[in-house]
């Protein structure tokens, strides 16, 4: 059975992109994007919900993101999901 791991997010950057470099010289950038959903409830009252997405870029793409993704920038991002495991 075939599978697909593809995500498209169009959202607004909540803060400037953080770029750092690993000891190997690889650039890593983190950005938070907000997406909004709007609807009306049963009573007709408008509702809004904001979801925050933390996105990580690597290598040359990280450097480009650091240059262009500033707070308030609307961005179209396409990629794949990857979950990490963390140990306390």
N, CA, C and O atoms as a Tinker XYZ file with bonds, in Angstrom:
   352  protein
     1  N      0.837000   -1.178000    0.000000    73     2
     2  CA     0.000000    0.000000    0.000000    64     1     3
     3  C      0.882000    1.242000    0.000000    63     2     4     5
     4  O      1.829000    1.338000    0.781000    81     3
     5  N      0.573000    2.177000   -0.865000    73     3     6
     6  CA     1.330000    3.420000   -0.956000    64     5     7
     7  C      0.891000    4.381000    0.141000    63     6     8     9
     8  O     -0.233000    4.300000    0.636000    81     7
     9  N      1.781000    5.286000    0.513000    73     7    10
    10  CA     1.444000    6.291000    1.515000    64     9    11
    11  C      2.000000    7.642000    1.090000    63    10    12    13
    12  O      2.920000    7.724000    0.276000    81    11
    13  N      1.428000    8.698000    1.655000    73    11    14
    14  CA     1.852000   10.060000    1.326000    64    13    15
    15  C      2.066000   10.825000    2.624000    63    14    16    17
    16  O      1.235000   10.764000    3.530000    81    15
    17  N      3.174000   11.542000    2.715000    73    15    18
    18  CA     3.462000   12.388000    3.872000    64    17    19
    19  C      3.747000   13.783000    3.330000    63    18    20    21
    20  O      4.901000   14.152000    3.114000    81    19
    21  N      2.673000   14.562000    3.109000    73    19    22
    22  CA     2.805000   15.890000    2.523000    64    21    23
    23  C      1.921000   16.866000    3.288000    63    22    24    25
    24  O      0.770000   16.569000    3.606000    81    23
    25  N      2.488000   18.044000    3.578000    73    23    26
    26  CA     1.775000   19.073000    4.323000    64    25    27
    27  C      1.927000   20.398000    3.587000    63    26    28    29
    28  O      3.010000   20.728000    3.105000    81    27
    29  N      0.835000   21.155000    3.505000    73    27    30
    30  CA     0.871000   22.508000    2.959000    64    29    31
    31  C      0.286000   23.429000    4.020000    63    30    32    33
    32  O     -0.834000   23.217000    4.485000    81    31
    33  N      1.038000   24.442000    4.398000    73    31    34
    34  CA     0.582000   25.414000    5.394000    64    33    35
    35  C      0.737000   26.815000    4.814000    63    34    36    37
    36  O      1.807000   27.186000    4.333000    81    35
    37  N     -0.334000   27.576000    4.866000    73    35    38
    38  CA    -0.287000   28.989000    4.506000    64    37    39
    39  C     -0.654000   29.747000    5.767000    63    38    40    41
    40  O     -1.775000   29.627000    6.262000    81    39
    41  N      0.269000   30.517000    6.285000    73    39    42
    42  CA     0.028000   31.202000    7.544000    64    41    43
    43  C      0.896000   32.430000    7.703000    63    42    44    45
    44  O      1.672000   32.797000    6.821000    81    43
    45  N      0.739000   33.048000    8.852000    73    43    46
    46  CA     1.453000   34.283000    9.176000    64    45    47
    47  C      2.499000   33.999000   10.241000    63    46    48    49
    48  O      2.219000   33.353000   11.251000    81    47
    49  N      3.704000   34.491000   10.002000    73    47    50
    50  CA     4.797000   34.301000   10.949000    64    49    51
    51  C      4.533000   35.111000   12.218000    63    50    52    53
    52  O      4.222000   36.300000   12.155000    81    51
    53  N      4.663000   34.451000   13.366000    73    51    54
    54  CA     4.391000   35.105000   14.641000    64    53    55
    55  C      5.588000   35.829000   15.225000    63    54    56    57
    56  O      5.434000   36.646000   16.132000    81    55
    57  N      6.776000   35.541000   14.720000    73    55    58
    58  CA     8.000000   36.195000   15.197000    64    57    59
    59  C      9.080000   36.031000   14.141000    63    58    60    61
    60  O      8.922000   35.264000   13.191000    81    59
    61  N     10.167000   36.747000   14.312000    73    59    62
    62  CA    11.279000   36.613000   13.380000    64    61    63
    63  C     11.855000   35.197000   13.464000    63    62    64    65
    64  O     11.840000   34.564000   14.519000    81    63
    65  N     12.352000   34.729000   12.350000    73    63    66
    66  CA    12.934000   33.391000   12.274000    64    65    67
    67  C     14.236000   33.331000   13.066000    63    66    68    69
    68  O     15.067000   34.235000   12.981000    81    67
    69  N     14.403000   32.263000   13.833000    73    67    70
    70  CA    15.625000   32.042000   14.608000    64    69    71
    71  C     16.540000   31.120000   13.795000    63    70    72    73
    72  O     16.172000   29.984000   13.497000    81    71
    73  N     17.714000   31.603000   13.442000    73    71    74
    74  CA    18.677000   30.781000   12.695000    64    73    75
    75  C     19.881000   30.532000   13.588000    63    74    76    77
    76  O     20.415000   31.458000   14.198000    81    75
    77  N     20.302000   29.278000   13.659000    73    75    78
    78  CA    21.504000   28.929000   14.407000    64    77    79
    79  C     22.294000   27.924000   13.580000    63    78    80    81
    80  O     21.778000   27.348000   12.623000    81    79
    81  N     23.522000   27.725000   13.952000    73    79    82
    82  CA    24.401000   26.814000   13.211000    64    81    83
    83  C     24.904000   25.716000   14.138000    63    82    84    85
    84  O     25.348000   25.982000   15.255000    81    83
    85  N     24.829000   24.491000   13.661000    73    83    86
    86  CA    25.341000   23.355000   14.419000    64    85    87
    87  C     26.859000   23.349000   14.332000    63    86    88    89
    88  O     27.434000   24.068000   13.514000    81    87
    89  N     27.507000   22.555000   15.156000    73    87    90
    90  CA    28.968000   22.492000   15.134000    64    89    91
    91  C     29.492000   22.002000   13.789000    63    90    92    93
    92  O     30.631000   22.291000   13.424000    81    91
    93  N     28.669000   21.265000   13.056000    73    91    94
    94  CA    29.062000   20.785000   11.726000    64    93    95
    95  C     28.942000   21.871000   10.662000    63    94    96    97
    96  O     29.368000   21.676000    9.524000    81    95
    97  N     28.358000   23.028000   11.032000    73    95    98
    98  CA    28.193000   24.123000   10.082000    64    97    99
    99  C     26.836000   24.155000    9.413000    63    98   100   101
   100  O     26.559000   25.053000    8.617000    81    99
   101  N     25.987000   23.190000    9.721000    73    99   102
   102  CA    24.650000   23.130000    9.132000    64   101   103
   103  C     23.752000   24.195000    9.753000    63   102   104   105
   104  O     23.682000   24.323000   10.976000    81   103
   105  N     23.071000   24.954000    8.909000    73   103   106
   106  CA    22.134000   25.976000    9.389000    64   105   107
   107  C     20.806000   25.314000    9.743000    63   106   108   109
   108  O     20.326000   24.431000    9.032000    81   107
   109  N     20.221000   25.760000   10.861000    73   107   110
   110  CA    18.909000   25.291000   11.308000    64   109   111
   111  C     18.085000   26.519000   11.653000    63   110   112   113
   112  O     18.524000   27.368000   12.429000    81   111
   113  N     16.877000   26.617000   11.072000    73   111   114
   114  CA    16.003000   27.760000   11.334000    64   113   115
   115  C     14.674000   27.271000   11.880000    63   114   116   117
   116  O     14.137000   26.264000   11.421000    81   115
   117  N     14.147000   27.990000   12.865000    73   115   118
   118  CA    12.833000   27.688000   13.433000    64   117   119
   119  C     11.933000   28.897000   13.254000    63   118   120   121
   120  O     12.346000   30.035000   13.478000    81   119
   121  N     10.694000   28.636000   12.845000    73   119   122
   122  CA     9.709000   29.701000   12.673000    64   121   123
   123  C      8.363000   29.180000   13.179000    63   122   124   125
   124  O      8.075000   27.988000   13.074000    81   123
   125  N      7.554000   30.067000   13.719000    73   123   126
   126  CA     6.202000   29.729000   14.150000    64   125   127
   127  C      5.212000   30.406000   13.211000    63   126   128   129
   128  O      5.234000   31.624000   13.036000    81   127
   129  N      4.339000   29.593000   12.609000    73   127   130
   130  CA     3.311000   30.123000   11.714000    64   129   131
   131  C      1.945000   29.935000   12.354000    63   130   132   133
   132  O      1.673000   28.905000   12.971000    81   131
   133  N      1.090000   30.938000   12.203000    73   131   134
   134  CA    -0.268000   30.879000   12.716000    64   133   135
   135  C     -1.237000   30.694000   11.552000    63   134   136   137
   136  O     -1.136000   31.372000   10.530000    81   135
   137  N     -2.174000   29.767000   11.723000    73   135   138
   138  CA    -3.277000   29.614000   10.778000    64   137   139
   139  C     -4.565000   29.862000   11.541000    63   138   140   141
   140  O     -4.685000   29.485000   12.707000    81   139
   141  N     -5.524000   30.492000   10.888000    73   139   142
   142  CA    -6.789000   30.853000   11.535000    64   141   143
   143  C     -7.960000   30.148000   10.874000    63   142   144   145
   144  O     -7.985000   29.966000    9.656000    81   143
   145  N     -8.931000   29.751000   11.690000    73   143   146
   146  CA   -10.190000   29.200000   11.204000    64   145   147
   147  C    -11.307000   30.090000   11.718000    63   146   148   149
   148  O    -11.312000   30.474000   12.887000    81   147
   149  N    -12.263000   30.422000   10.841000    73   147   150
   150  CA   -13.403000   31.250000   11.234000    64   149   151
   151  C    -14.688000   30.526000   10.881000    63   150   152   153
   152  O    -14.793000   29.913000    9.819000    81   151
   153  N    -15.673000   30.599000   11.778000    73   151   154
   154  CA   -16.975000   29.989000   11.547000    64   153   155
   155  C    -18.004000   30.660000   12.432000    63   154   156   157
   156  O    -17.670000   31.487000   13.281000    81   155
   157  N    -19.258000   30.294000   12.226000    73   155   158
   158  CA   -20.344000   30.780000   13.081000    64   157   159
   159  C    -20.928000   29.589000   13.818000    63   158   160   161
   160  O    -21.138000   28.526000   13.235000    81   159
   161  N    -21.191000   29.777000   15.113000    73   159   162
   162  CA   -21.772000   28.692000   15.888000    64   161   163
   163  C    -23.276000   28.608000   15.615000    63   162   164   165
   164  O    -23.789000   29.317000   14.749000    81   163
   165  N    -23.970000   27.761000   16.338000    73   163   166
   166  CA   -25.408000   27.543000   16.114000    64   165   167
   167  C    -26.235000   28.812000   16.287000    63   166   168   169
   168  O    -27.266000   28.990000   15.639000    81   167
   169  N    -25.764000   29.698000   17.177000    73   167   170
   170  CA   -26.482000   30.945000   17.429000    64   169   171
   171  C    -26.132000   32.031000   16.416000    63   170   172   173
   172  O    -26.701000   33.122000   16.461000    81   171
   173  N    -25.212000   31.748000   15.510000    73   171   174
   174  CA   -24.785000   32.741000   14.525000    64   173   175
   175  C    -23.663000   33.637000   15.007000    63   174   176   177
   176  O    -23.290000   34.594000   14.328000    81   175
   177  N    -23.119000   33.329000   16.186000    73   175   178
   178  CA   -22.016000   34.122000   16.731000    64   177   179
   179  C    -20.716000   33.764000   16.012000    63   178   180   181
   180  O    -20.359000   32.588000   15.931000    81   179
   181  N    -19.998000   34.775000   15.486000    73   179   182
   182  CA   -18.721000   34.471000   14.819000    64   181   183
   183  C    -17.689000   33.950000   15.818000    63   182   184   185
   184  O    -17.550000   34.480000   16.920000    81   183
   185  N    -16.977000   32.916000   15.419000    73   183   186
   186  CA   -15.912000   32.322000   16.235000    64   185   187
   187  C    -14.627000   32.284000   15.420000    63   186   188   189
   188  O    -14.654000   32.229000   14.191000    81   187
   189  N    -13.519000   32.313000   16.119000    73   187   190
   190  CA   -12.217000   32.228000   15.464000    64   189   191
   191  C    -11.278000   31.394000   16.322000    63   190   192   193
   192  O    -11.287000   31.493000   17.549000    81   191
   193  N    -10.469000   30.573000   15.663000    73   191   194
   194  CA    -9.494000   29.737000   16.366000    64   193   195
   195  C     -8.155000   29.853000   15.650000    63   194   196   197
   196  O     -8.091000   29.779000   14.423000    81   195
   197  N     -7.095000   30.033000   16.415000    73   195   198
   198  CA    -5.747000   30.126000   15.857000    64   197   199
   199  C     -4.955000   28.891000   16.251000    63   198   200   201
   200  O     -4.927000   28.505000   17.420000    81   199
   201  N     -4.314000   28.278000   15.271000    73   199   202
   202  CA    -3.426000   27.136000   15.498000    64   201   203
   203  C     -2.000000   27.588000   15.200000    63   202   204   205
   204  O     -1.754000   28.260000   14.198000    81   203
   205  N     -1.063000   27.219000   16.069000    73   203   206
   206  CA     0.347000   27.564000   15.867000    64   205   207
   207  C      1.108000   26.337000   15.404000    63   206   208   209
   208  O      0.933000   25.245000   15.944000    81   207
   209  N      1.952000   26.522000   14.402000    73   207   210
   210  CA     2.752000   25.449000   13.820000    64   209   211
   211  C      4.221000   25.834000   13.923000    63   210   212   213
   212  O      4.620000   26.893000   13.437000    81   211
   213  N      5.022000   24.993000   14.546000    73   211   214
   214  CA     6.457000   25.246000   14.653000    64   213   215
   215  C      7.138000   24.469000   13.534000    63   214   216   217
   216  O      7.008000   23.249000   13.443000    81   215
   217  N      7.862000   25.187000   12.689000    73   215   218
   218  CA     8.454000   24.612000   11.486000    64   217   219
   219  C      9.969000   24.765000   11.550000    63   218   220   221
   220  O     10.482000   25.810000   11.951000    81   219
   221  N     10.679000   23.711000   11.150000    73   219   222
   222  CA    12.140000   23.712000   11.154000    64   221   223
   223  C     12.654000   23.539000    9.737000    63   222   224   225
   224  O     12.197000   22.668000    8.996000    81   223
   225  N     13.617000   24.388000    9.369000    73   223   226
   226  CA    14.279000   24.314000    8.067000    64   225   227
   227  C     15.747000   23.977000    8.294000    63   226   228   229
   228  O     16.312000   24.291000    9.342000    81   227
   229  N     16.358000   23.337000    7.306000    73   227   230
   230  CA    17.773000   22.967000    7.392000    64   229   231
   231  C     18.556000   23.476000    6.183000    63   230   232   233
   232  O     17.987000   23.736000    5.123000    81   231
   233  N     19.848000   23.612000    6.358000    73   231   234
   234  CA    20.814000   23.948000    5.309000    64   233   235
   235  C     20.485000   25.270000    4.619000    63   234   236   237
   236  O     20.152000   26.249000    5.287000    81   235
   237  N     20.572000   25.305000    3.308000    73   235   238
   238  CA    20.386000   26.539000    2.535000    64   237   239
   239  C     18.977000   27.108000    2.721000    63   238   240   241
   240  O     18.805000   28.325000    2.780000    81   239
   241  N     17.981000   26.242000    2.813000    73   239   242
   242  CA    16.607000   26.692000    3.019000    64   241   243
   243  C     16.458000   27.409000    4.353000    63   242   244   245
   244  O     15.657000   28.337000    4.471000    81   243
   245  N     17.219000   26.991000    5.355000    73   243   246
   246  CA    17.202000   27.663000    6.656000    64   245   247
   247  C     17.746000   29.079000    6.535000    63   246   248   249
   248  O     17.206000   30.004000    7.142000    81   247
   249  N     18.803000   29.255000    5.764000    73   247   250
   250  CA    19.377000   30.588000    5.563000    64   249   251
   251  C     18.415000   31.497000    4.806000    63   250   252   253
   252  O     18.302000   32.683000    5.119000    81   251
   253  N     17.722000   30.946000    3.813000    73   251   254
   254  CA    16.740000   31.724000    3.048000    64   253   255
   255  C     15.568000   32.113000    3.938000    63   254   256   257
   256  O     15.105000   33.253000    3.888000    81   255
   257  N     15.079000   31.172000    4.756000    73   255   258
   258  CA    13.973000   31.465000    5.670000    64   257   259
   259  C     14.370000   32.567000    6.649000    63   258   260   261
   260  O     13.567000   33.452000    6.945000    81   259
   261  N     15.592000   32.518000    7.149000    73   259   262
   262  CA    16.059000   33.543000    8.074000    64   261   263
   263  C     16.130000   34.917000    7.435000    63   262   264   265
   264  O     15.959000   35.934000    8.108000    81   263
   265  N     16.380000   34.943000    6.153000    73   263   266
   266  CA    16.485000   36.205000    5.434000    64   265   267
   267  C     15.113000   36.814000    5.127000    63   266   268   269
   268  O     14.957000   38.034000    5.176000    81   267
   269  N     14.120000   35.977000    4.813000    73   267   270
   270  CA    12.840000   36.490000    4.327000    64   269   271
   271  C     11.668000   36.383000    5.297000    63   270   272   273
   272  O     10.739000   37.186000    5.212000    81   271
   273  N     11.682000   35.419000    6.214000    73   271   274
   274  CA    10.525000   35.232000    7.100000    64   273   275
   275  C     10.672000   36.071000    8.365000    63   274   276   277
   276  O     11.316000   35.657000    9.329000    81   275
   277  N     10.079000   37.227000    8.348000    73   275   278
   278  CA    10.067000   38.126000    9.499000    64   277   279
   279  C      8.679000   38.116000   10.118000    63   278   280   281
   280  O      7.737000   37.613000    9.505000    81   279
   281  N      8.537000   38.655000   11.303000    73   279   282
   282  CA     7.249000   38.695000   11.994000    64   281   283
   283  C      6.205000   39.373000   11.100000    63   282   284   285
   284  O      6.439000   40.457000   10.565000    81   283
   285  N      5.044000   38.713000   10.947000    73   283   286
   286  CA     3.951000   39.260000   10.154000    64   285   287
   287  C      3.963000   38.855000    8.696000    63   286   288   289
   288  O      3.027000   39.175000    7.965000    81   287
   289  N      5.001000   38.156000    8.253000    73   287   290
   290  CA     5.095000   37.723000    6.860000    64   289   291
   291  C      4.147000   36.551000    6.609000    63   290   292   293
   292  O      4.104000   35.602000    7.391000    81   291
   293  N      3.391000   36.623000    5.518000    73   291   294
   294  CA     2.544000   35.497000    5.113000    64   293   295
   295  C      3.395000   34.567000    4.275000    63   294   296   297
   296  O      4.082000   35.006000    3.353000    81   295
   297  N      3.350000   33.271000    4.595000    73   295   298
   298  CA     4.207000   32.297000    3.920000    64   297   299
   299  C      3.425000   31.070000    3.492000    63   298   300   301
   300  O      2.503000   30.634000    4.182000    81   299
   301  N      3.798000   30.522000    2.355000    73   299   302
   302  CA     3.295000   29.239000    1.851000    64   301   303
   303  C      4.426000   28.245000    2.049000    63   302   304   305
   304  O      5.509000   28.410000    1.488000    81   303
   305  N      4.178000   27.216000    2.844000    73   303   306
   306  CA     5.220000   26.234000    3.142000    64   305   307
   307  C      4.695000   24.842000    2.808000    63   306   308   309
   308  O      3.596000   24.455000    3.207000    81   307
   309  N      5.505000   24.111000    2.073000    73   307   310
   310  CA     5.145000   22.760000    1.668000    64   309   311
   311  C      6.258000   21.830000    2.118000    63   310   312   313
   312  O      7.436000   22.116000    1.905000    81   311
   313  N      5.888000   20.719000    2.738000    73   311   314
   314  CA     6.905000   19.791000    3.220000    64   313   315
   315  C      6.288000   18.516000    3.733000    63   314   316   317
   316  O      5.202000   18.122000    3.308000    81   315
   317  N      6.982000   17.870000    4.648000    73   315   318
   318  CA     6.494000   16.621000    5.224000    64   317   319
   319  C      6.555000   16.710000    6.745000    63   318   320   321
   320  O      7.317000   17.495000    7.309000    81   319
   321  N      5.735000   15.890000    7.393000    73   319   322
   322  CA     5.724000   15.842000    8.848000    64   321   323
   323  C      6.791000   14.889000    9.348000    63   322   324   325
   324  O      7.001000   13.808000    8.796000    81   323
   325  N      7.455000   15.316000   10.401000    73   323   326
   326  CA     8.432000   14.451000   11.057000    64   325   327
   327  C      8.336000   14.733000   12.547000    63   326   328   329
   328  O      8.529000   15.868000   12.984000    81   327
   329  N      8.040000   13.707000   13.323000    73   327   330
   330  CA     7.906000   13.848000   14.754000    64   329   331
   331  C      9.173000   13.376000   15.447000    63   330   332   333
   332  O      9.754000   12.357000   15.075000    81   331
   333  N      9.590000   14.116000   16.447000    73   331   334
   334  CA    10.759000   13.717000   17.214000    64   333   335
   335  C     10.329000   13.065000   18.519000    63   334   336   337
   336  O      9.191000   13.220000   18.961000    81   335
   337  N     11.247000   12.341000   19.124000    73   335   338
   338  CA    10.986000   11.769000   20.437000    64   337   339
   339  C     11.893000   12.480000   21.430000    63   338   340   341
   340  O     13.046000   12.785000   21.124000    81   339
   341  N     11.378000   12.735000   22.587000    73   339   342
   342  CA    12.114000   13.482000   23.595000    64   341   343
   343  C     12.140000   12.688000   24.903000    63   342   344   345
   344  O     11.160000   12.044000   25.276000    81   343
   345  N     13.273000   12.749000   25.583000    73   343   346
   346  CA    13.437000   12.061000   26.848000    64   345   347
   347  C     13.704000   13.099000   27.915000    63   346   348   349
   348  O     14.579000   13.951000   27.757000    81   347
   349  N     12.942000   13.031000   29.019000    73   347   350
   350  CA    13.134000   13.960000   30.131000    64   349   351
   351  C     14.292000   13.532000   30.985000    63   350   352
   352  O     14.607000   14.194000   31.974000    81   351
